[in-house]
Amino acid sequence: MNDMSAPKIPFNKPVLAGRELDYIKEAIDSGQLAGDGPFTERCEQALLQRIGGASAHLTHSCTAGLEMAAILCGLGPGDEVILPSYTFVSTANAVVLRGATPVFVDIEPETLNIDPVQVRAAVTDRTRAIFPVHYAGVVADMDPICAIAAGHGLMVVEDAAQALGATRNGRAAGSFGDMAAFSFHETKNIISGEGGALIVNRSGLSLRAEIIREKGTNRAQFFRGMTDKYSWVDMGSSFLPGELVAAFLFGQLEKLDTLNNERIAVWNRYHAAFEPLERTAGVRRPVIPAECEHNAHMYYLLMPDLDARTAFISSMKAAGITTPFHYVPLHSSPFGRTCSRVHGDMSVTDELSDRLVRLPLYPGVGQNLDRIIETALRSAGHG
Ligand SMILES: *Cc1c(COP(=O)(O)O)cnc(C)c1O
């Protein structure tokens, strides 16, 4: 079969889920388009209801949330933060921007999440924090990580960019650490183009989070009538989104379960369809630990090796289907090599990052699913 004439299938496609446009109009009609208006408040309340936490702070990206968290951890030169190398650059940039040093450790082969055994081994007297990532919306093994942190007086910041709606042992992603950052980038489960949030679970940090987010001012307290002056009281930046973004996001947040359930249905179909590849093509499918309820952020396959992945991607591309890979491990990236160090063996990271390929996954991809699956089975050399 030749799919050249068939329409291209993108890797991701943003969708309107509900009342986004109504809410944008409402925001415009209200005359308040700067940040921290009614829609920001509604989004923050919705997130707190879902995740729990002492406070929620809407940001313009998960990157911004991680940068706020790094400031709130009090990181500075000489300090070390333990994190996976197999992650997006923002997890590490937040550390580097404070002048601190990322210490990369290996991941677990089953989940591609940070390995708590490696975390424990990497702790030094300079370690200040651990930044685990919930890869593909599967919550990392947080109990041992939080126990290590408690034993050494370290902060834990969850990079929960991909994990909204996911749980581990019934506990929400974002509820384990001192803080957690979420993303609403257009490639995530719930979107606002660019967008994010910082959840603060340790109540003693909430007030400072509010100040850092508002350019280091006590503006929020001033508007609550808690102080009679609006002044510069700390370091900070502009980390807040405008109300148009918050209005769009609130429309999406209302549909979180619907959107996640649609993704889960697609994920389950992929998972069942690709089962034969494990027996015939040396391909490995994602492994979800029994205690995890994932949010189907991503469906990936682990091809036998780099050559097999390259062949798979070009075969899919010839059929008009985009299947990207990621990440170049940060410890071997051009900048990562200059500003970080590695603790221990990185063989799982090095091997799996060469083998992983992602399949299209977005609400509405369902109508193309047969074609994607059929092409993928053929491209992986099955049958
Ligand atoms: C998407 C992503 C980010 C960055 O999110 P932005 O909202 O684009 O800043 C950070 N970490 C991980 C693991 C991500 O997947």
The ligand as an SDF file (V2000), in Angstrom:
LIG
                    3D

 15 15  0  0  0  0  0  0  0  0999 V2000
    7.0440   20.5070   28.1420 C   0  0  0  0  0  0  0  0  0  0  0  0
    8.0320   20.2960   29.2330 C   0  0  0  0  0  0  0  0  0  0  0  0
    8.6280   21.3610   29.9220 C   0  0  0  0  0  0  0  0  0  0  0  0
    8.4790   22.7940   29.5000 C   0  0  0  0  0  0  0  0  0  0  0  0
    7.1890   23.2590   29.4890 O   0  0  0  0  0  0  0  0  0  0  0  0
    6.8930   24.7390   28.9470 P   0  0  0  0  0  0  0  0  0  0  0  0
    5.5120   25.0020   29.4330 O   0  0  0  0  0  0  0  0  0  0  0  0
    7.0120   24.6880   27.4600 O   0  0  0  0  0  0  0  0  0  0  0  0
    7.8870   25.6620   29.5610 O   0  0  0  0  0  0  0  0  0  0  0  0
    9.4610   21.0880   30.9830 C   0  0  0  0  0  0  0  0  0  0  0  0
    9.7140   19.8180   31.3650 N   0  0  0  0  0  0  0  0  0  0  0  0
    9.1730   18.7710   30.7240 C   0  0  0  0  0  0  0  0  0  0  0  0
    9.4740   17.3960   31.2070 C   0  0  0  0  0  0  0  0  0  0  0  0
    8.3240   18.9750   29.6300 C   0  0  0  0  0  0  0  0  0  0  0  0
    7.8000   17.9210   28.9900 O   0  0  0  0  0  0  0  0  0  0  0  0
  1  2  1  0
  2  3  1  0
  2 14  2  0
  3  4  1  0
  3 10  2  0
  4  5  1  0
  5  6  1  0
  6  7  2  0
  6  8  1  0
  6  9  1  0
 10 11  1  0
 11 12  2  0
 12 13  1  0
 12 14  1  0
 14 15  1  0
M  END
$$$$
